Amino acid sequence: MSFWRALLCILLPPLAVADKGCGSFLIVLVLTLLGWIPGIIGAMVICTRKE
């Protein structure tokens, strides 16, 4: 994961996972609405996951 992707995960978690699919986007969006920190953690986990 690049520095810019990590920064995007911190600032705008749903936008950071937009290219990973609709399901990932919705999960991170809900987590971000519940709290900023869970959204960041979810985005980091999804972005670092190998496919």
DSSP file (Angstrom, degrees, kcal/mol; ACC not computed):
  #  RESIDUE AA STRUCTURE BP1 BP2  ACC     N-H-->O    O-->H-N    N-H-->O    O-->H-N    TCO  KAPPA ALPHA  PHI   PSI    X-CA   Y-CA   Z-CA
    1    1 A M              0   0    0      0, 0.0    47,-0.1     0, 0.0     2,-0.0   0.000 360.0 360.0 360.0 132.7    0.0    0.0    0.0
    2    2 A S     >  -     0   0    0      1,-0.1     4,-2.1     4,-0.0     5,-0.2  -0.287 360.0-109.6 -80.4 167.0    1.4    3.4   -1.0
    3    3 A F  H  > S+     0   0    0      1,-0.2     4,-2.3     2,-0.2     5,-0.2   0.887 118.7  52.2 -60.5 -41.0    1.7    6.4    1.2
    4    4 A W  H  > S+     0   0    0      2,-0.2     4,-2.2     1,-0.2    -1,-0.2   0.868 108.4  50.0 -68.4 -36.7   -1.1    8.2   -0.8
    5    5 A R  H  > S+     0   0    0      2,-0.2     4,-2.1     1,-0.2    -1,-0.2   0.902 111.2  49.5 -67.8 -40.0   -3.5    5.3   -0.3
    6    6 A A  H  X S+     0   0    0     -4,-2.1     4,-1.5     2,-0.2    -2,-0.2   0.901 111.2  49.2 -64.8 -40.3   -2.8    5.2    3.4
    7    7 A L  H  X S+     0   0    0     -4,-2.3     4,-2.4     1,-0.2     5,-0.2   0.892 110.6  50.2 -64.9 -39.7   -3.4    8.9    3.6
    8    8 A L  H  X S+     0   0    0     -4,-2.2     4,-2.4     1,-0.2     8,-0.3   0.858 106.2  56.4 -66.6 -35.2   -6.6    8.5    1.7
    9    9 A C  H  < S+     0   0    0     -4,-2.1    -1,-0.2     1,-0.2    -2,-0.2   0.858 112.1  43.0 -62.5 -35.0   -7.7    5.7    4.1
   10   10 A I  H  < S+     0   0    0     -4,-1.5    -2,-0.2     2,-0.2    -1,-0.2   0.904 123.1  34.5 -78.5 -42.1   -7.2    8.1    7.0
   11   11 A L  H  < S+     0   0    0     -4,-2.4    -3,-0.2     1,-0.2    -2,-0.2   0.924 137.3  10.7 -81.9 -46.1   -8.9   11.2    5.5
   12   12 A L     X  +     0   0    0     -4,-2.4     4,-1.6    -5,-0.2     3,-0.4  -0.682  66.4 179.2-136.0  78.4  -11.7    9.7    3.4
   13   13 A P  H  > S+     0   0    0      0, 0.0     4,-1.0     0, 0.0     3,-0.2   0.868  80.3  49.8 -54.7 -44.8  -12.1    6.0    4.2
   14   14 A P  H  4 S+     0   0    0      0, 0.0     3,-0.5     0, 0.0     4,-0.2   0.891 110.6  50.7 -64.0 -35.6  -15.0    5.2    1.8
   15   15 A L  H >4 S+     0   0    0     -3,-0.4     3,-1.0     1,-0.2     4,-0.3   0.827 103.0  60.9 -68.6 -30.6  -13.2    6.8   -1.1
   16   16 A A  H 3< S+     0   0    0     -4,-1.6     3,-0.2    -8,-0.3    -1,-0.2   0.785 111.2  38.4 -67.8 -27.1  -10.0    4.8   -0.5
   17   17 A V  T >< S+     0   0    0     -4,-1.0     3,-1.6    -3,-0.5     4,-0.3   0.242  82.1 107.8-107.5  13.4  -11.9    1.5   -1.0
   18   18 A A  G X  S+     0   0    0     -3,-1.0     3,-0.7     1,-0.3    -1,-0.2   0.821  80.0  51.3 -61.3 -32.1  -14.1    2.7   -3.9
   19   19 A D  G 3  S+     0   0    0     -4,-0.3    -1,-0.3    -3,-0.2     3,-0.1   0.485  95.7  72.1 -85.1  -1.4  -12.1    0.6   -6.4
   20   20 A K  G <  S-     0   0    0     -3,-1.6    -1,-0.2     1,-0.3    -2,-0.2   0.537 112.2 -85.1 -89.9  -7.6  -12.4   -2.6   -4.3
   21   21 A G    <>  -     0   0    0     -3,-0.7     4,-1.8    -4,-0.3    -1,-0.3  -0.458  39.7 -77.1 123.0 164.6  -16.0   -3.1   -5.1
   22   22 A C  H  > S+     0   0    0      1,-0.2     4,-2.5     2,-0.2     5,-0.2   0.874 122.9  53.9 -67.2 -39.9  -19.5   -2.1   -3.9
   23   23 A G  H  > S+     0   0    0      1,-0.2     4,-2.3     2,-0.2    -1,-0.2   0.923 109.8  46.4 -62.8 -45.5  -19.5   -4.4   -0.9
   24   24 A S  H  > S+     0   0    0      1,-0.2     4,-2.3     2,-0.2     5,-0.2   0.897 112.0  52.1 -63.3 -40.5  -16.3   -3.0    0.5
   25   25 A F  H  X S+     0   0    0     -4,-1.8     4,-2.3    -8,-0.2    -2,-0.2   0.923 111.0  46.6 -62.2 -45.0  -17.5    0.5   -0.1
   26   26 A L  H  X S+     0   0    0     -4,-2.5     4,-2.4     2,-0.2     5,-0.2   0.892 111.4  51.4 -66.9 -39.5  -20.7    0.0    1.7
   27   27 A I  H  X S+     0   0    0     -4,-2.3     4,-2.4     1,-0.2    -2,-0.2   0.940 114.0  43.2 -61.7 -47.3  -19.0   -1.7    4.7
   28   28 A V  H  X S+     0   0    0     -4,-2.3     4,-2.4     2,-0.2    -2,-0.2   0.861 111.9  54.7 -69.5 -34.5  -16.5    1.1    5.1
   29   29 A L  H  X S+     0   0    0     -4,-2.3     4,-2.1    -5,-0.2    -1,-0.2   0.928 110.5  45.4 -63.0 -44.7  -19.3    3.7    4.6
   30   30 A V  H  X S+     0   0    0     -4,-2.4     4,-1.9     2,-0.2    -2,-0.2   0.919 113.4  49.9 -65.0 -43.2  -21.4    2.2    7.4
   31   31 A L  H  X S+     0   0    0     -4,-2.4     4,-1.5     1,-0.2     8,-0.6   0.888 110.7  50.1 -62.2 -38.2  -18.3    1.9    9.7
   32   32 A T  H  < S+     0   0    0     -4,-2.4    -1,-0.2     6,-0.2    -2,-0.2   0.875 108.9  51.6 -68.4 -36.9  -17.4    5.5    9.0
   33   33 A L  H  < S+     0   0    0     -4,-2.1    -1,-0.2     1,-0.2    -2,-0.2   0.839 110.3  49.5 -67.9 -31.6  -21.0    6.6    9.8
   34   34 A L  H  < S-     0   0    0     -4,-1.9     2,-0.2     1,-0.3    -1,-0.2   0.791 136.2 -29.0 -74.8 -28.3  -20.8    4.7   13.1
   35   35 A G     X  -     0   0    0     -4,-1.5     4,-1.5    -5,-0.2    -1,-0.3  -0.819  51.9-120.3 174.8 145.1  -17.5    6.3   13.9
   36   36 A W  H  > S+     0   0    0     -2,-0.2     4,-2.1     1,-0.2     5,-0.2   0.912 109.1  52.8 -64.8 -43.7  -14.5    7.7   12.2
   37   37 A I  H  > S+     0   0    0      1,-0.2     4,-2.6     2,-0.2     5,-0.2   0.914 107.2  50.4 -64.0 -45.3  -11.9    5.3   13.7
   38   38 A P  H  > S+     0   0    0      0, 0.0     4,-2.6     0, 0.0    -1,-0.2   0.881 110.3  52.5 -60.3 -34.5  -13.8    2.1   12.8
   39   39 A G  H  X S+     0   0    0     -4,-1.5     4,-2.3    -8,-0.6    -2,-0.2   0.906 109.6  47.8 -64.5 -41.8  -14.0    3.5    9.2
   40   40 A I  H  X S+     0   0    0     -4,-2.1     4,-2.5     2,-0.2     5,-0.2   0.926 112.9  48.3 -64.7 -44.8  -10.3    4.1    9.1
   41   41 A I  H  X S+     0   0    0     -4,-2.6     4,-2.4     1,-0.2    -2,-0.2   0.926 112.4  48.9 -62.7 -44.7   -9.5    0.6   10.5
   42   42 A G  H  X S+     0   0    0     -4,-2.6     4,-2.4    -5,-0.2    -1,-0.2   0.907 111.8  48.7 -61.7 -42.3  -11.9   -1.0    8.0
   43   43 A A  H  X S+     0   0    0     -4,-2.3     4,-2.5     2,-0.2    -1,-0.2   0.905 111.3  49.7 -65.0 -41.5  -10.4    0.9    5.1
   44   44 A M  H  X S+     0   0    0     -4,-2.5     4,-2.0     2,-0.2    -2,-0.2   0.914 111.7  48.7 -63.8 -42.2   -6.8   -0.1    6.2
   45   45 A V  H  X S+     0   0    0     -4,-2.4     4,-0.9     1,-0.2    -2,-0.2   0.929 114.4  45.0 -64.0 -44.7   -7.8   -3.7    6.5
   46   46 A I  H  < S+     0   0    0     -4,-2.4     3,-0.3     1,-0.2    -2,-0.2   0.887 113.9  49.2 -68.5 -38.2   -9.5   -3.8    3.1
   47   47 A C  H  < S+     0   0    0     -4,-2.5    -1,-0.2     1,-0.2    -2,-0.2   0.821 113.7  45.3 -71.9 -30.3   -6.6   -1.9    1.3
   48   48 A T  H  < S+     0   0    0     -4,-2.0    -1,-0.2    -5,-0.2     2,-0.2   0.583  88.5 108.4 -89.3  -8.7   -3.9   -4.1    2.8
   49   49 A R     <  -     0   0    0     -4,-0.9     2,-0.3    -3,-0.3    -3,-0.0  -0.477  69.2-130.3 -69.6 133.8   -5.8   -7.4    2.0
   50   50 A K              0   0    0     -2,-0.2    -2,-0.1     1,-0.1    -1,-0.1  -0.651 360.0 360.0 -85.3 142.3   -4.2   -9.4   -0.8
   51   51 A E              0   0    0     -2,-0.3    -1,-0.1     0, 0.0    -2,-0.0   0.415 360.0 360.0-100.8 360.0   -6.6  -10.5   -3.5
